[in-house]
Amino acid sequence: MIDIGLEWKVNRTKDWMKVCERLVTHNKKYKTTIVPRFCEGDPQLGIRISNQRQQCKEEDRADLLNDIGFVWNARDW
């Protein structure tokens, strides 16, 4: 097999951090981490944040979200 230097692994941590930064921006603008499912200014953000509420298992990521006041159960808000 010939090695052509193609990296198959996607840097999911980098992608996750970009979403987290977008959430911080949303939080500063709207004073909440509750993001509508289809947020007008950032349509994919609401979907990604909804997924985090259900799927975030990594303690370091949960800590970062908690540091910005992340609302884990949007229904309780």
N, CA, C, O and CB atoms as a CASP TS submission, in Angstrom:
PFRMAT TS
TARGET T0000
AUTHOR 0000-0000-0000
METHOD Language model
MODEL 1
PARENT N/A
ATOM      1  N   MET     1       0.846  -1.179   0.000  1.00  0.00           N
ATOM      2  CA  MET     1       0.000   0.000   0.000  1.00  0.00           C
ATOM      3  C   MET     1       0.895   1.248   0.000  1.00  0.00           C
ATOM      4  O   MET     1       1.918   1.281   0.684  1.00  0.00           O
ATOM      5  CB  MET     1      -0.965  -0.005   1.230  1.00  0.00           C
ATOM      6  N   ILE     2       0.516   2.241  -0.749  1.00  0.00           N
ATOM      7  CA  ILE     2       1.269   3.479  -0.854  1.00  0.00           C
ATOM      8  C   ILE     2       0.684   4.503   0.134  1.00  0.00           C
ATOM      9  O   ILE     2      -0.526   4.719   0.196  1.00  0.00           O
ATOM     10  CB  ILE     2       1.237   4.027  -2.320  1.00  0.00           C
ATOM     11  N   ASP     3       1.565   5.106   0.881  1.00  0.00           N
ATOM     12  CA  ASP     3       1.132   6.145   1.826  1.00  0.00           C
ATOM     13  C   ASP     3       1.194   7.491   1.114  1.00  0.00           C
ATOM     14  O   ASP     3       2.274   7.956   0.752  1.00  0.00           O
ATOM     15  CB  ASP     3       2.026   6.154   3.125  1.00  0.00           C
ATOM     16  N   ILE     4       0.027   8.122   0.910  1.00  0.00           N
ATOM     17  CA  ILE     4      -0.010   9.423   0.234  1.00  0.00           C
ATOM     18  C   ILE     4      -0.226  10.574   1.218  1.00  0.00           C
ATOM     19  O   ILE     4      -0.411  11.720   0.810  1.00  0.00           O
ATOM     20  CB  ILE     4      -1.114   9.433  -0.821  1.00  0.00           C
ATOM     21  N   GLY     5      -0.202  10.259   2.522  1.00  0.00           N
ATOM     22  CA  GLY     5      -0.301  11.303   3.528  1.00  0.00           C
ATOM     23  C   GLY     5      -1.703  11.809   3.799  1.00  0.00           C
ATOM     24  O   GLY     5      -1.867  12.868   4.406  1.00  0.00           O
ATOM     25  N   LEU     6      -2.711  11.081   3.365  1.00  0.00           N
ATOM     26  CA  LEU     6      -4.087  11.494   3.592  1.00  0.00           C
ATOM     27  C   LEU     6      -4.508  11.108   5.004  1.00  0.00           C
ATOM     28  O   LEU     6      -4.382   9.950   5.404  1.00  0.00           O
ATOM     29  CB  LEU     6      -5.032  10.862   2.548  1.00  0.00           C
ATOM     30  N   GLU     7      -5.002  12.074   5.745  1.00  0.00           N
ATOM     31  CA  GLU     7      -5.440  11.803   7.103  1.00  0.00           C
ATOM     32  C   GLU     7      -6.956  11.583   7.102  1.00  0.00           C
ATOM     33  O   GLU     7      -7.716  12.483   6.743  1.00  0.00           O
ATOM     34  CB  GLU     7      -5.042  12.968   8.058  1.00  0.00           C
ATOM     35  N   TRP     8      -7.387  10.397   7.501  1.00  0.00           N
ATOM     36  CA  TRP     8      -8.805  10.041   7.489  1.00  0.00           C
ATOM     37  C   TRP     8      -9.534  10.535   8.729  1.00  0.00           C
ATOM     38  O   TRP     8     -10.749  10.731   8.698  1.00  0.00           O
ATOM     39  CB  TRP     8      -8.963   8.543   7.372  1.00  0.00           C
ATOM     40  N   LYS     9      -8.824  10.731   9.786  1.00  0.00           N
ATOM     41  CA  LYS     9      -9.425  11.104  11.053  1.00  0.00           C
ATOM     42  C   LYS     9      -9.817  12.588  11.047  1.00  0.00           C
ATOM     43  O   LYS     9      -8.993  13.450  10.739  1.00  0.00           O
ATOM     44  CB  LYS     9      -8.459  10.805  12.210  1.00  0.00           C
ATOM     45  N   VAL    10     -11.057  12.874  11.382  1.00  0.00           N
ATOM     46  CA  VAL    10     -11.538  14.249  11.460  1.00  0.00           C
ATOM     47  C   VAL    10     -11.242  14.769  12.858  1.00  0.00           C
ATOM     48  O   VAL    10     -11.416  14.051  13.842  1.00  0.00           O
ATOM     49  CB  VAL    10     -13.067  14.344  11.131  1.00  0.00           C
ATOM     50  N   ASN    11     -10.800  16.005  12.944  1.00  0.00           N
ATOM     51  CA  ASN    11     -10.500  16.584  14.250  1.00  0.00           C
ATOM     52  C   ASN    11     -11.801  17.046  14.903  1.00  0.00           C
ATOM     53  O   ASN    11     -12.201  18.202  14.764  1.00  0.00           O
ATOM     54  CB  ASN    11      -9.496  17.768  14.118  1.00  0.00           C
ATOM     55  N   ARG    12     -12.442  16.147  15.602  1.00  0.00           N
ATOM     56  CA  ARG    12     -13.733  16.446  16.217  1.00  0.00           C
ATOM     57  C   ARG    12     -13.624  17.439  17.360  1.00  0.00           C
ATOM     58  O   ARG    12     -14.567  18.190  17.609  1.00  0.00           O
ATOM     59  CB  ARG    12     -14.369  15.178  16.716  1.00  0.00           C
ATOM     60  N   THR    13     -12.500  17.464  18.060  1.00  0.00           N
ATOM     61  CA  THR    13     -12.328  18.415  19.149  1.00  0.00           C
ATOM     62  C   THR    13     -12.307  19.835  18.609  1.00  0.00           C
ATOM     63  O   THR    13     -12.931  20.725  19.188  1.00  0.00           O
ATOM     64  CB  THR    13     -11.041  18.120  19.929  1.00  0.00           C
ATOM     65  N   LYS    14     -11.606  20.059  17.521  1.00  0.00           N
ATOM     66  CA  LYS    14     -11.539  21.382  16.907  1.00  0.00           C
ATOM     67  C   LYS    14     -12.920  21.827  16.447  1.00  0.00           C
ATOM     68  O   LYS    14     -13.308  22.976  16.657  1.00  0.00           O
ATOM     69  CB  LYS    14     -10.559  21.381  15.724  1.00  0.00           C
ATOM     70  N   ASP    15     -13.659  20.922  15.820  1.00  0.00           N
ATOM     71  CA  ASP    15     -15.020  21.211  15.362  1.00  0.00           C
ATOM     72  C   ASP    15     -15.923  21.531  16.551  1.00  0.00           C
ATOM     73  O   ASP    15     -16.717  22.471  16.500  1.00  0.00           O
ATOM     74  CB  ASP    15     -15.592  20.018  14.560  1.00  0.00           C
ATOM     75  N   TRP    16     -15.799  20.749  17.616  1.00  0.00           N
ATOM     76  CA  TRP    16     -16.627  20.970  18.802  1.00  0.00           C
ATOM     77  C   TRP    16     -16.329  22.340  19.410  1.00  0.00           C
ATOM     78  O   TRP    16     -17.247  23.047  19.827  1.00  0.00           O
ATOM     79  CB  TRP    16     -16.388  19.856  19.847  1.00  0.00           C
ATOM     80  N   MET    17     -15.064  22.713  19.460  1.00  0.00           N
ATOM     81  CA  MET    17     -14.684  24.007  20.031  1.00  0.00           C
ATOM     82  C   MET    17     -15.245  25.168  19.203  1.00  0.00           C
ATOM     83  O   MET    17     -15.615  26.200  19.763  1.00  0.00           O
ATOM     84  CB  MET    17     -13.153  24.118  20.124  1.00  0.00           C
ATOM     85  N   LYS    18     -15.311  25.013  17.898  1.00  0.00           N
ATOM     86  CA  LYS    18     -15.900  26.053  17.053  1.00  0.00           C
ATOM     87  C   LYS    18     -17.383  26.223  17.371  1.00  0.00           C
ATOM     88  O   LYS    18     -17.881  27.348  17.416  1.00  0.00           O
ATOM     89  CB  LYS    18     -15.710  25.714  15.561  1.00  0.00           C
ATOM     90  N   VAL    19     -18.086  25.124  17.588  1.00  0.00           N
ATOM     91  CA  VAL    19     -19.501  25.190  17.959  1.00  0.00           C
ATOM     92  C   VAL    19     -19.640  25.851  19.322  1.00  0.00           C
ATOM     93  O   VAL    19     -20.537  26.668  19.529  1.00  0.00           O
ATOM     94  CB  VAL    19     -20.141  23.777  17.972  1.00  0.00           C
ATOM     95  N   CYS    20     -18.770  25.507  20.237  1.00  0.00           N
ATOM     96  CA  CYS    20     -18.791  26.099  21.571  1.00  0.00           C
ATOM     97  C   CYS    20     -18.569  27.618  21.490  1.00  0.00           C
ATOM     98  O   CYS    20     -19.225  28.378  22.202  1.00  0.00           O
ATOM     99  CB  CYS    20     -17.714  25.443  22.467  1.00  0.00           C
ATOM    100  N   GLU    21     -17.663  28.051  20.639  1.00  0.00           N
ATOM    101  CA  GLU    21     -17.419  29.481  20.443  1.00  0.00           C
ATOM    102  C   GLU    21     -18.662  30.169  19.888  1.00  0.00           C
ATOM    103  O   GLU    21     -18.990  31.288  20.285  1.00  0.00           O
ATOM    104  CB  GLU    21     -16.224  29.699  19.497  1.00  0.00           C
ATOM    105  N   ARG    22     -19.350  29.496  18.970  1.00  0.00           N
ATOM    106  CA  ARG    22     -20.590  30.061  18.420  1.00  0.00           C
ATOM    107  C   ARG    22     -21.656  30.165  19.512  1.00  0.00           C
ATOM    108  O   ARG    22     -22.443  31.112  19.520  1.00  0.00           O
ATOM    109  CB  ARG    22     -21.111  29.196  17.242  1.00  0.00           C
ATOM    110  N   LEU    23     -21.685  29.204  20.425  1.00  0.00           N
ATOM    111  CA  LEU    23     -22.626  29.252  21.542  1.00  0.00           C
ATOM    112  C   LEU    23     -22.287  30.410  22.474  1.00  0.00           C
ATOM    113  O   LEU    23     -23.185  31.101  22.954  1.00  0.00           O
ATOM    114  CB  LEU    23     -22.617  27.921  22.317  1.00  0.00           C
ATOM    115  N   VAL    24     -21.013  30.626  22.730  1.00  0.00           N
ATOM    116  CA  VAL    24     -20.597  31.755  23.567  1.00  0.00           C
ATOM    117  C   VAL    24     -21.048  33.069  22.935  1.00  0.00           C
ATOM    118  O   VAL    24     -21.539  33.955  23.635  1.00  0.00           O
ATOM    119  CB  VAL    24     -19.059  31.753  23.769  1.00  0.00           C
ATOM    120  N   THR    25     -20.887  33.203  21.629  1.00  0.00           N
ATOM    121  CA  THR    25     -21.331  34.399  20.913  1.00  0.00           C
ATOM    122  C   THR    25     -22.842  34.576  21.050  1.00  0.00           C
ATOM    123  O   THR    25     -23.324  35.678  21.310  1.00  0.00           O
ATOM    124  CB  THR    25     -20.937  34.318  19.424  1.00  0.00           C
ATOM    125  N   HIS    26     -23.580  33.488  20.876  1.00  0.00           N
ATOM    126  CA  HIS    26     -25.042  33.527  21.022  1.00  0.00           C
ATOM    127  C   HIS    26     -25.416  33.940  22.447  1.00  0.00           C
ATOM    128  O   HIS    26     -26.318  34.753  22.647  1.00  0.00           O
ATOM    129  CB  HIS    26     -25.668  32.143  20.679  1.00  0.00           C
ATOM    130  N   ASN    27     -24.726  33.383  23.422  1.00  0.00           N
ATOM    131  CA  ASN    27     -24.993  33.677  24.826  1.00  0.00           C
ATOM    132  C   ASN    27     -24.745  35.155  25.150  1.00  0.00           C
ATOM    133  O   ASN    27     -25.514  35.770  25.888  1.00  0.00           O
ATOM    134  CB  ASN    27     -24.126  32.792  25.721  1.00  0.00           C
ATOM    135  N   LYS    28     -23.678  35.711  24.601  1.00  0.00           N
ATOM    136  CA  LYS    28     -23.386  37.132  24.826  1.00  0.00           C
ATOM    137  C   LYS    28     -24.459  38.018  24.200  1.00  0.00           C
ATOM    138  O   LYS    28     -24.848  39.031  24.780  1.00  0.00           O
ATOM    139  CB  LYS    28     -22.006  37.493  24.252  1.00  0.00           C
ATOM    140  N   LYS    29     -24.931  37.640  23.030  1.00  0.00           N
ATOM    141  CA  LYS    29     -25.912  38.458  22.322  1.00  0.00           C
ATOM    142  C   LYS    29     -27.308  38.343  22.932  1.00  0.00           C
ATOM    143  O   LYS    29     -27.997  39.348  23.108  1.00  0.00           O
ATOM    144  CB  LYS    29     -25.957  38.060  20.859  1.00  0.00           C
ATOM    145  N   TYR    30     -27.725  37.107  23.257  1.00  0.00           N
ATOM    146  CA  TYR    30     -29.098  36.881  23.700  1.00  0.00           C
ATOM    147  C   TYR    30     -29.231  36.597  25.196  1.00  0.00           C
ATOM    148  O   TYR    30     -30.341  36.453  25.708  1.00  0.00           O
ATOM    149  CB  TYR    30     -29.682  35.744  22.932  1.00  0.00           C
ATOM    150  N   LYS    31     -28.086  36.515  25.901  1.00  0.00           N
ATOM    151  CA  LYS    31     -28.063  36.260  27.357  1.00  0.00           C
ATOM    152  C   LYS    31     -28.668  34.909  27.723  1.00  0.00           C
ATOM    153  O   LYS    31     -29.267  34.765  28.789  1.00  0.00           O
ATOM    154  CB  LYS    31     -28.816  37.365  28.095  1.00  0.00           C
ATOM    155  N   THR    32     -28.518  33.921  26.849  1.00  0.00           N
ATOM    156  CA  THR    32     -29.004  32.572  27.125  1.00  0.00           C
ATOM    157  C   THR    32     -28.270  31.556  26.262  1.00  0.00           C
ATOM    158  O   THR    32     -27.815  31.861  25.160  1.00  0.00           O
ATOM    159  CB  THR    32     -30.519  32.481  26.883  1.00  0.00           C
ATOM    160  N   THR    33     -28.165  30.342  26.789  1.00  0.00           N
ATOM    161  CA  THR    33     -27.616  29.246  25.994  1.00  0.00           C
ATOM    162  C   THR    33     -28.743  28.414  25.384  1.00  0.00           C
ATOM    163  O   THR    33     -28.491  27.380  24.765  1.00  0.00           O
ATOM    164  CB  THR    33     -26.697  28.356  26.858  1.00  0.00           C
ATOM    165  N   ILE    34     -29.968  28.861  25.559  1.00  0.00           N
ATOM    166  CA  ILE    34     -31.097  28.231  24.880  1.00  0.00           C
ATOM    167  C   ILE    34     -31.086  28.757  23.445  1.00  0.00           C
ATOM    168  O   ILE    34     -31.245  29.955  23.211  1.00  0.00           O
ATOM    169  CB  ILE    34     -32.480  28.538  25.611  1.00  0.00           C
ATOM    170  N   VAL    35     -30.898  27.862  22.502  1.00  0.00           N
ATOM    171  CA  VAL    35     -30.812  28.242  21.096  1.00  0.00           C
ATOM    172  C   VAL    35     -31.999  27.603  20.373  1.00  0.00           C
ATOM    173  O   VAL    35     -32.194  26.391  20.466  1.00  0.00           O
ATOM    174  CB  VAL    35     -29.440  27.794  20.456  1.00  0.00           C
ATOM    175  N   PRO    36     -32.790  28.397  19.658  1.00  0.00           N
ATOM    176  CA  PRO    36     -33.902  27.800  18.902  1.00  0.00           C
ATOM    177  C   PRO    36     -33.402  26.710  17.952  1.00  0.00           C
ATOM    178  O   PRO    36     -32.298  26.798  17.415  1.00  0.00           O
ATOM    179  CB  PRO    36     -34.655  28.887  18.104  1.00  0.00           C
ATOM    180  N   ARG    37     -34.208  25.713  17.760  1.00  0.00           N
ATOM    181  CA  ARG    37     -33.818  24.575  16.912  1.00  0.00           C
ATOM    182  C   ARG    37     -33.303  25.035  15.549  1.00  0.00           C
ATOM    183  O   ARG    37     -32.348  24.462  15.026  1.00  0.00           O
ATOM    184  CB  ARG    37     -35.007  23.625  16.721  1.00  0.00           C
ATOM    185  N   PHE    38     -33.915  26.047  14.979  1.00  0.00           N
ATOM    186  CA  PHE    38     -33.442  26.610  13.718  1.00  0.00           C
ATOM    187  C   PHE    38     -33.230  28.111  13.923  1.00  0.00           C
ATOM    188  O   PHE    38     -34.035  28.935  13.489  1.00  0.00           O
ATOM    189  CB  PHE    38     -34.458  26.331  12.547  1.00  0.00           C
ATOM    190  N   CYS    39     -32.145  28.438  14.585  1.00  0.00           N
ATOM    191  CA  CYS    39     -31.787  29.813  14.915  1.00  0.00           C
ATOM    192  C   CYS    39     -31.582  30.621  13.630  1.00  0.00           C
ATOM    193  O   CYS    39     -30.832  30.212  12.744  1.00  0.00           O
ATOM    194  CB  CYS    39     -30.509  29.850  15.793  1.00  0.00           C
ATOM    195  N   GLU    40     -32.243  31.749  13.540  1.00  0.00           N
ATOM    196  CA  GLU    40     -32.198  32.549  12.308  1.00  0.00           C
ATOM    197  C   GLU    40     -30.779  32.958  11.916  1.00  0.00           C
ATOM    198  O   GLU    40     -30.409  32.839  10.748  1.00  0.00           O
ATOM    199  CB  GLU    40     -33.051  33.790  12.469  1.00  0.00           C
ATOM    200  N   GLY    41     -29.991  33.430  12.855  1.00  0.00           N
ATOM    201  CA  GLY    41     -28.649  33.899  12.535  1.00  0.00           C
ATOM    202  C   GLY    41     -27.628  32.793  12.328  1.00  0.00           C
ATOM    203  O   GLY    41     -26.597  33.016  11.692  1.00  0.00           O
ATOM    204  N   ASP    42     -27.897  31.605  12.854  1.00  0.00           N
ATOM    205  CA  ASP    42     -26.966  30.478  12.771  1.00  0.00           C
ATOM    206  C   ASP    42     -27.792  29.188  12.772  1.00  0.00           C
ATOM    207  O   ASP    42     -27.890  28.516  13.798  1.00  0.00           O
ATOM    208  CB  ASP    42     -25.926  30.496  13.965  1.00  0.00           C
ATOM    209  N   PRO    43     -28.385  28.842  11.624  1.00  0.00           N
ATOM    210  CA  PRO    43     -29.346  27.739  11.547  1.00  0.00           C
ATOM    211  C   PRO    43     -28.860  26.399  12.108  1.00  0.00           C
ATOM    212  O   PRO    43     -29.651  25.662  12.698  1.00  0.00           O
ATOM    213  CB  PRO    43     -29.734  27.546  10.138  1.00  0.00           C
ATOM    214  N   GLN    44     -27.610  26.077  11.940  1.00  0.00           N
ATOM    215  CA  GLN    44     -27.110  24.787  12.423  1.00  0.00           C
ATOM    216  C   GLN    44     -26.811  24.772  13.918  1.00  0.00           C
ATOM    217  O   GLN    44     -26.739  23.701  14.521  1.00  0.00           O
ATOM    218  CB  GLN    44     -25.868  24.414  11.669  1.00  0.00           C
ATOM    219  N   LEU    45     -26.637  25.938  14.521  1.00  0.00           N
ATOM    220  CA  LEU    45     -26.255  25.991  15.932  1.00  0.00           C
ATOM    221  C   LEU    45     -27.306  25.351  16.832  1.00  0.00           C
ATOM    222  O   LEU    45     -26.959  24.584  17.730  1.00  0.00           O
ATOM    223  CB  LEU    45     -26.023  27.432  16.358  1.00  0.00           C
ATOM    224  N   GLY    46     -28.570  25.649  16.610  1.00  0.00           N
ATOM    225  CA  GLY    46     -29.626  25.077  17.443  1.00  0.00           C
ATOM    226  C   GLY    46     -29.645  23.562  17.394  1.00  0.00           C
ATOM    227  O   GLY    46     -29.863  22.903  18.411  1.00  0.00           O
ATOM    228  N   ILE    47     -29.419  23.018  16.228  1.00  0.00           N
ATOM    229  CA  ILE    47     -29.391  21.563  16.077  1.00  0.00           C
ATOM    230  C   ILE    47     -28.201  20.980  16.821  1.00  0.00           C
ATOM    231  O   ILE    47     -28.329  19.984  17.532  1.00  0.00           O
ATOM    232  CB  ILE    47     -29.337  21.169  14.589  1.00  0.00           C
ATOM    233  N   ARG    48     -27.047  21.604  16.652  1.00  0.00           N
ATOM    234  CA  ARG    48     -25.834  21.107  17.314  1.00  0.00           C
ATOM    235  C   ARG    48     -25.951  21.178  18.834  1.00  0.00           C
ATOM    236  O   ARG    48     -25.522  20.261  19.535  1.00  0.00           O
ATOM    237  CB  ARG    48     -24.614  21.907  16.851  1.00  0.00           C
ATOM    238  N   ILE    49     -26.532  22.268  19.347  1.00  0.00           N
ATOM    239  CA  ILE    49     -26.672  22.432  20.788  1.00  0.00           C
ATOM    240  C   ILE    49     -27.694  21.443  21.339  1.00  0.00           C
ATOM    241  O   ILE    49     -27.497  20.883  22.417  1.00  0.00           O
ATOM    242  CB  ILE    49     -27.081  23.874  21.132  1.00  0.00           C
ATOM    243  N   SER    50     -28.762  21.228  20.621  1.00  0.00           N
ATOM    244  CA  SER    50     -29.751  20.233  21.029  1.00  0.00           C
ATOM    245  C   SER    50     -29.099  18.853  21.148  1.00  0.00           C
ATOM    246  O   SER    50     -29.371  18.106  22.088  1.00  0.00           O
ATOM    247  CB  SER    50     -30.924  20.191  20.023  1.00  0.00           C
ATOM    248  N   ASN    51     -28.248  18.530  20.195  1.00  0.00           N
ATOM    249  CA  ASN    51     -27.529  17.249  20.244  1.00  0.00           C
ATOM    250  C   ASN    51     -26.610  17.174  21.450  1.00  0.00           C
ATOM    251  O   ASN    51     -26.483  16.111  22.058  1.00  0.00           O
ATOM    252  CB  ASN    51     -26.718  17.042  18.965  1.00  0.00           C
ATOM    253  N   GLN    52     -25.964  18.278  21.812  1.00  0.00           N
ATOM    254  CA  GLN    52     -25.084  18.284  22.970  1.00  0.00           C
ATOM    255  C   GLN    52     -25.844  17.966  24.252  1.00  0.00           C
ATOM    256  O   GLN    52     -25.341  17.255  25.122  1.00  0.00           O
ATOM    257  CB  GLN    52     -24.393  19.628  23.094  1.00  0.00           C
ATOM    258  N   ARG    53     -27.042  18.492  24.359  1.00  0.00           N
ATOM    259  CA  ARG    53     -27.844  18.220  25.552  1.00  0.00           C
ATOM    260  C   ARG    53     -28.082  16.727  25.727  1.00  0.00           C
ATOM    261  O   ARG    53     -28.169  16.234  26.851  1.00  0.00           O
ATOM    262  CB  ARG    53     -29.181  18.956  25.476  1.00  0.00           C
ATOM    263  N   GLN    54     -28.187  16.026  24.637  1.00  0.00           N
ATOM    264  CA  GLN    54     -28.489  14.597  24.689  1.00  0.00           C
ATOM    265  C   GLN    54     -27.247  13.714  24.671  1.00  0.00           C
ATOM    266  O   GLN    54     -27.263  12.616  25.226  1.00  0.00           O
ATOM    267  CB  GLN    54     -29.374  14.227  23.539  1.00  0.00           C
ATOM    268  N   GLN    55     -26.176  14.176  24.043  1.00  0.00           N
ATOM    269  CA  GLN    55     -25.059  13.275  23.765  1.00  0.00           C
ATOM    270  C   GLN    55     -23.752  13.609  24.474  1.00  0.00           C
ATOM    271  O   GLN    55     -22.825  12.800  24.427  1.00  0.00           O
ATOM    272  CB  GLN    55     -24.812  13.257  22.320  1.00  0.00           C
ATOM    273  N   CYS    56     -23.635  14.749  25.123  1.00  0.00           N
ATOM    274  CA  CYS    56     -22.353  15.138  25.730  1.00  0.00           C
ATOM    275  C   CYS    56     -22.028  14.219  26.906  1.00  0.00           C
ATOM    276  O   CYS    56     -22.726  14.216  27.921  1.00  0.00           O
ATOM    277  CB  CYS    56     -22.393  16.621  26.198  1.00  0.00           C
ATOM    278  N   LYS    57     -20.978  13.455  26.756  1.00  0.00           N
ATOM    279  CA  LYS    57     -20.552  12.518  27.799  1.00  0.00           C
ATOM    280  C   LYS    57     -19.167  12.853  28.361  1.00  0.00           C
ATOM    281  O   LYS    57     -18.792  12.368  29.428  1.00  0.00           O
ATOM    282  CB  LYS    57     -20.549  11.101  27.249  1.00  0.00           C
ATOM    283  N   GLU    58     -18.415  13.679  27.642  1.00  0.00           N
ATOM    284  CA  GLU    58     -17.050  13.993  28.055  1.00  0.00           C
ATOM    285  C   GLU    58     -17.070  15.045  29.162  1.00  0.00           C
ATOM    286  O   GLU    58     -17.671  16.109  29.012  1.00  0.00           O
ATOM    287  CB  GLU    58     -16.215  14.488  26.850  1.00  0.00           C
ATOM    288  N   GLU    59     -16.416  14.737  30.255  1.00  0.00           N
ATOM    289  CA  GLU    59     -16.424  15.626  31.419  1.00  0.00           C
ATOM    290  C   GLU    59     -15.811  16.987  31.105  1.00  0.00           C
ATOM    291  O   GLU    59     -16.325  18.008  31.561  1.00  0.00           O
ATOM    292  CB  GLU    59     -15.673  14.980  32.574  1.00  0.00           C
ATOM    293  N   ASP    60     -14.725  17.024  30.335  1.00  0.00           N
ATOM    294  CA  ASP    60     -14.084  18.299  30.027  1.00  0.00           C
ATOM    295  C   ASP    60     -15.001  19.199  29.195  1.00  0.00           C
ATOM    296  O   ASP    60     -15.020  20.416  29.382  1.00  0.00           O
ATOM    297  CB  ASP    60     -12.767  18.062  29.284  1.00  0.00           C
ATOM    298  N   ARG    61     -15.754  18.598  28.284  1.00  0.00           N
ATOM    299  CA  ARG    61     -16.696  19.384  27.481  1.00  0.00           C
ATOM    300  C   ARG    61     -17.856  19.872  28.349  1.00  0.00           C
ATOM    301  O   ARG    61     -18.277  21.024  28.241  1.00  0.00           O
ATOM    302  CB  ARG    61     -17.230  18.547  26.292  1.00  0.00           C
ATOM    303  N   ALA    62     -18.360  19.005  29.195  1.00  0.00           N
ATOM    304  CA  ALA    62     -19.447  19.396  30.097  1.00  0.00           C
ATOM    305  C   ALA    62     -18.999  20.534  31.003  1.00  0.00           C
ATOM    306  O   ALA    62     -19.769  21.455  31.273  1.00  0.00           O
ATOM    307  CB  ALA    62     -19.915  18.193  30.942  1.00  0.00           C
ATOM    308  N   ASP    63     -17.764  20.473  31.470  1.00  0.00           N
ATOM    309  CA  ASP    63     -17.225  21.550  32.318  1.00  0.00           C
ATOM    310  C   ASP    63     -17.187  22.873  31.569  1.00  0.00           C
ATOM    311  O   ASP    63     -17.554  23.908  32.125  1.00  0.00           O
ATOM    312  CB  ASP    63     -15.817  21.193  32.812  1.00  0.00           C
ATOM    313  N   LEU    64     -16.747  22.853  30.309  1.00  0.00           N
ATOM    314  CA  LEU    64     -16.719  24.083  29.508  1.00  0.00           C
ATOM    315  C   LEU    64     -18.121  24.647  29.318  1.00  0.00           C
ATOM    316  O   LEU    64     -18.331  25.855  29.431  1.00  0.00           O
ATOM    317  CB  LEU    64     -16.072  23.819  28.141  1.00  0.00           C
ATOM    318  N   LEU    65     -19.075  23.775  29.029  1.00  0.00           N
ATOM    319  CA  LEU    65     -20.452  24.227  28.860  1.00  0.00           C
ATOM    320  C   LEU    65     -21.006  24.788  30.171  1.00  0.00           C
ATOM    321  O   LEU    65     -21.684  25.816  30.172  1.00  0.00           O
ATOM    322  CB  LEU    65     -21.336  23.073  28.359  1.00  0.00           C
ATOM    323  N   ASN    66     -20.720  24.120  31.276  1.00  0.00           N
ATOM    324  CA  ASN    66     -21.175  24.607  32.580  1.00  0.00           C
ATOM    325  C   ASN    66     -20.580  25.972  32.907  1.00  0.00           C
ATOM    326  O   ASN    66     -21.243  26.815  33.510  1.00  0.00           O
ATOM    327  CB  ASN    66     -20.810  23.607  33.675  1.00  0.00           C
ATOM    328  N   ASP    67     -19.336  26.186  32.509  1.00  0.00           N
ATOM    329  CA  ASP    67     -18.671  27.474  32.773  1.00  0.00           C
ATOM    330  C   ASP    67     -19.367  28.651  32.103  1.00  0.00           C
ATOM    331  O   ASP    67     -19.268  29.781  32.582  1.00  0.00           O
ATOM    332  CB  ASP    67     -17.234  27.416  32.308  1.00  0.00           C
ATOM    333  N   ILE    68     -20.064  28.404  31.009  1.00  0.00           N
ATOM    334  CA  ILE    68     -20.777  29.507  30.340  1.00  0.00           C
ATOM    335  C   ILE    68     -22.264  29.530  30.698  1.00  0.00           C
ATOM    336  O   ILE    68     -23.047  30.266  30.098  1.00  0.00           O
ATOM    337  CB  ILE    68     -20.616  29.393  28.820  1.00  0.00           C
ATOM    338  N   GLY    69     -22.643  28.705  31.693  1.00  0.00           N
ATOM    339  CA  GLY    69     -24.027  28.708  32.148  1.00  0.00           C
ATOM    340  C   GLY    69     -24.963  27.898  31.274  1.00  0.00           C
ATOM    341  O   GLY    69     -26.142  28.229  31.141  1.00  0.00           O
ATOM    342  N   PHE    70     -24.442  26.842  30.682  1.00  0.00           N
ATOM    343  CA  PHE    70     -25.226  26.008  29.772  1.00  0.00           C
ATOM    344  C   PHE    70     -26.450  25.442  30.480  1.00  0.00           C
ATOM    345  O   PHE    70     -26.347  24.907  31.584  1.00  0.00           O
ATOM    346  CB  PHE    70     -24.364  24.868  29.208  1.00  0.00           C
ATOM    347  N   VAL    71     -27.608  25.562  29.839  1.00  0.00           N
ATOM    348  CA  VAL    71     -28.851  25.002  30.352  1.00  0.00           C
ATOM    349  C   VAL    71     -28.994  23.596  29.756  1.00  0.00           C
ATOM    350  O   VAL    71     -29.237  23.441  28.560  1.00  0.00           O
ATOM    351  CB  VAL    71     -30.095  25.919  29.993  1.00  0.00           C
ATOM    352  N   TRP    72     -28.840  22.582  30.604  1.00  0.00           N
ATOM    353  CA  TRP    72     -28.859  21.209  30.122  1.00  0.00           C
ATOM    354  C   TRP    72     -30.265  20.732  29.770  1.00  0.00           C
ATOM    355  O   TRP    72     -30.442  19.959  28.828  1.00  0.00           O
ATOM    356  CB  TRP    72     -28.257  20.296  31.158  1.00  0.00           C
ATOM    357  N   ASN    73     -31.254  21.186  30.517  1.00  0.00           N
ATOM    358  CA  ASN    73     -32.619  20.786  30.218  1.00  0.00           C
ATOM    359  C   ASN    73     -33.385  22.038  29.817  1.00  0.00           C
ATOM    360  O   ASN    73     -33.857  22.783  30.676  1.00  0.00           O
ATOM    361  CB  ASN    73     -33.291  20.068  31.440  1.00  0.00           C
ATOM    362  N   ALA    74     -33.508  22.269  28.530  1.00  0.00           N
ATOM    363  CA  ALA    74     -34.131  23.489  28.013  1.00  0.00           C
ATOM    364  C   ALA    74     -35.584  23.600  28.465  1.00  0.00           C
ATOM    365  O   ALA    74     -36.114  24.706  28.567  1.00  0.00           O
ATOM    366  CB  ALA    74     -34.053  23.520  26.484  1.00  0.00           C
ATOM    367  N   ARG    75     -36.227  22.482  28.732  1.00  0.00           N
ATOM    368  CA  ARG    75     -37.626  22.523  29.171  1.00  0.00           C
ATOM    369  C   ARG    75     -37.773  23.119  30.570  1.00  0.00           C
ATOM    370  O   ARG    75     -38.816  23.681  30.904  1.00  0.00           O
ATOM    371  CB  ARG    75     -38.223  21.121  29.147  1.00  0.00           C
ATOM    372  N   ASP    76     -36.729  22.996  31.385  1.00  0.00           N
ATOM    373  CA  ASP    76     -36.776  23.541  32.756  1.00  0.00           C
ATOM    374  C   ASP    76     -36.524  25.041  32.785  1.00  0.00           C
ATOM    375  O   ASP    76     -36.736  25.686  33.812  1.00  0.00           O
ATOM    376  CB  ASP    76     -35.749  22.837  33.639  1.00  0.00           C
ATOM    377  N   TRP    77     -36.074  25.600  31.670  1.00  0.00           N
ATOM    378  CA  TRP    77     -35.671  26.992  31.648  1.00  0.00           C
ATOM    379  C   TRP    77     -36.807  27.904  31.633  1.00  0.00           C
ATOM    380  O   TRP    77     -36.621  29.120  31.613  1.00  0.00           O
ATOM    381  CB  TRP    77     -34.828  27.270  30.508  1.00  0.00           C
TER
END
